[in-house]
Amino acid sequence: MDVETLIEDKIVMTESSAGGESGLCEVDTNQEPYEGMLFESEEAAKAFYDEYARRVGFLTRIVSSRKSERDGSVISRRLACNKEGFNLNSQKRERVRIRKRESKREGCMAMILVKREKPGRWAVTKFVREHNHPLIISPGKGRPTPDEKDRRIRELSSELHRANQRLAACREQLRTFMTYIEEHTQCLSRTVESVVHNIREVESEDQELSHHW
């Protein structure tokens, strides 16, 4: 006989079944859930659905769990969009103004149901893809993996190396330009000195001629 109770917004039902085992998910985390998909534990199934939800653009919550009355272990769990269901106080909210955060539930049906077939084997027995609300893709990506960090470090190091090379080339061009300016200034200075000297000689010759006259 099943017993249904409400515990922290989770419907818990108990029935006879075998005990459970823990393990890790062995499926591609980039694929979409499908009926018949297998996991090694309920935790692995939840981790997979959480990652799928993050990529698609919604949040998840545990809606219901079914436990064995023999040992109290979880034998099935329904994971759904966090907008599943409706606010239980919606009718009261229409009559009385309550200063609380508005409910985010919109009756969304998107969910997966996973059941334990045997120790170390959990299967998706139902999958609903469609949402009745817009999905929001977070602009921020998940925490980078060590390989992504290493690749980014190598990219930044290469960019820094190229920037240093460009800076060295600019310095060399500037040094060459300054050398050219210095040589041109010296040449111009000698030319001015030569012109001044020639003018003085001409003035001196004019003075001598004026004395003869």
C-alpha positions in Angstrom: 0.0 0.0 0.0 1.4 3.4 -1.0 1.5 6.2 1.6 1.6 9.8 0.3 2.8 12.7 2.4 3.9 16.3 1.7 7.4 17.0 2.9 8.9 20.4 2.1 7.0 20.7 -1.2 8.0 17.1 -2.2 5.5 14.3 -2.5 7.0 11.2 -0.9 5.4 7.8 -1.6 6.6 4.5 -0.2 6.3 1.0 -1.5 8.2 -2.2 -1.4 11.4 -2.5 -3.4 15.0 -3.4 -3.2 17.8 -1.2 -1.9 19.7 1.3 -4.0 23.3 1.8 -5.0 25.3 5.0 -5.8 27.4 5.6 -8.8 28.3 7.9 -11.6 26.6 8.9 -14.8 28.0 7.2 -17.9 26.2 9.1 -20.6 27.2 12.0 -22.8 26.4 15.2 -20.9 25.7 17.1 -24.1 22.8 14.9 -25.3 19.1 15.3 -24.5 17.4 13.0 -22.1 15.3 10.1 -23.6 13.2 7.3 -22.3 15.4 4.3 -21.6 18.5 6.4 -20.8 20.5 4.6 -18.1 22.4 5.9 -15.1 24.3 4.2 -12.3 22.6 6.2 -9.6 19.7 8.7 -8.9 22.3 11.3 -8.1 23.9 10.8 -11.5 20.5 11.2 -13.2 19.9 14.4 -11.3 23.3 15.8 -12.1 22.7 15.0 -15.8 19.3 16.7 -15.8 20.7 19.8 -14.0 23.4 20.1 -16.6 20.9 19.7 -19.4 18.6 22.3 -17.8 21.6 24.7 -17.6 22.3 24.4 -21.3 18.7 24.7 -22.4 17.9 27.6 -20.1 15.8 26.6 -17.0 16.2 25.5 -13.4 15.1 22.2 -11.9 13.7 20.9 -8.6 12.8 17.5 -7.2 9.0 17.2 -7.4 8.4 13.8 -6.0 10.3 10.8 -4.6 9.1 7.2 -4.0 10.8 5.2 -1.3 10.8 1.5 -0.3 8.9 0.8 2.9 11.3 -2.1 3.4 14.5 -0.1 3.8 13.5 3.5 3.1 15.7 3.8 0.0 14.6 5.9 -2.9 13.3 3.8 -5.8 12.1 6.6 -8.2 12.3 10.3 -8.5 10.6 12.9 -10.6 12.7 15.9 -11.6 11.0 18.8 -13.2 11.3 22.4 -14.3 11.2 24.8 -11.3 8.0 26.4 -12.9 6.2 23.0 -12.5 2.8 23.2 -10.7 0.9 26.3 -9.5 1.0 28.3 -6.3 -1.3 26.8 -3.7 -2.2 30.2 -2.4 -3.1 31.7 -5.7 -6.8 32.1 -4.8 -5.9 33.9 -1.5 -3.5 36.2 -3.4 -6.4 37.4 -5.5 -8.3 38.6 -2.5 -5.6 39.6 0.0 -2.4 41.5 -0.8 0.5 39.6 0.7 4.0 41.1 0.8 5.8 38.0 -0.4 7.8 37.2 -3.6 5.5 36.2 -6.4 5.4 32.5 -7.3 7.4 31.5 -10.3 5.3 28.5 -11.0 3.5 28.4 -14.3 2.2 24.9 -14.6 5.2 23.8 -16.7 5.1 20.1 -17.6 8.7 19.6 -18.5 10.2 16.7 -16.5 12.0 13.4 -16.3 11.0 10.4 -14.2 13.8 8.0 -13.2 13.3 4.6 -11.6 15.6 2.1 -10.1 15.5 -1.1 -12.0 18.1 -2.9 -9.9 21.1 -1.9 -7.8 23.4 0.3 -9.9 20.9 0.7 -12.7 18.5 3.7 -13.0 16.4 4.3 -16.1 14.5 7.3 -17.5 10.9 6.0 -17.8 9.4 9.3 -18.9 10.7 12.5 -20.5 8.7 15.7 -21.3 10.7 18.2 -23.3 8.2 21.0 -23.9 8.0 24.1 -21.6 5.1 26.5 -21.5 7.3 29.5 -20.8 10.3 31.2 -22.4 13.7 29.7 -21.7 16.5 31.9 -20.6 20.1 31.0 -21.5 22.5 32.4 -18.9 25.2 34.6 -20.5 27.6 33.3 -18.1 29.2 29.9 -18.8 29.8 27.2 -16.3 33.0 27.0 -14.4 35.8 26.3 -16.9 37.5 22.9 -16.9 41.3 22.6 -16.2 41.8 22.0 -20.0 39.9 25.1 -20.9 41.9 27.1 -18.3 45.2 25.8 -19.8 44.1 26.5 -23.3 43.1 30.1 -22.3 46.4 30.6 -20.5 48.3 29.4 -23.7 46.2 31.8 -25.8 46.9 34.7 -23.5 50.6 33.9 -23.4 50.7 33.8 -27.2 48.9 37.1 -27.4 51.3 38.6 -24.9 54.3 37.3 -26.9 53.0 38.8 -30.1 52.3 42.1 -28.3 55.9 42.1 -27.0 57.2 41.4 -30.5 55.1 44.3 -31.9 56.4 46.6 -29.1 60.0 45.6 -29.9 59.4 46.4 -33.6 57.9 49.7 -32.7 60.9 50.6 -30.5 63.3 49.6 -33.2 61.4 51.8 -35.7 61.4 54.7 -33.2 65.1 54.3 -32.6 65.8 54.3 -36.4 63.6 57.4 -36.8 65.3 59.2 -33.9 68.7 58.4 -35.5 67.5 59.8 -38.8 66.2 62.9 -37.0 69.5 63.4 -35.3 71.5 63.0 -38.5 69.2 65.3 -40.3 69.5 67.9 -37.5 73.3 67.7 -37.7 73.3 68.1 -41.4 70.9 71.0 -41.2 73.2 72.6 -38.5 76.2 72.2 -40.7 74.3 73.7 -43.7 73.2 76.7 -41.5 76.8 77.2 -40.3 78.0 77.1 -43.9 75.4 79.6 -45.0 76.3 81.9 -42.1 80.0 81.6 -42.9 79.4 82.4 -46.6 77.2 85.5 -45.7 80.0 86.8 -43.4 82.6 86.3 -46.1 80.4 88.2 -48.6 79.8 91.0 -46.0 83.6 91.2 -45.4 84.3 91.5 -49.1 81.7 94.2 -49.4 83.3 96.2 -46.6 86.7 95.9 -48.2 85.4 97.1 -51.6 83.6 100.0 -49.9 86.9 101.0 -48.3 88.6 101.1 -51.7 86.0 103.3 -53.1 
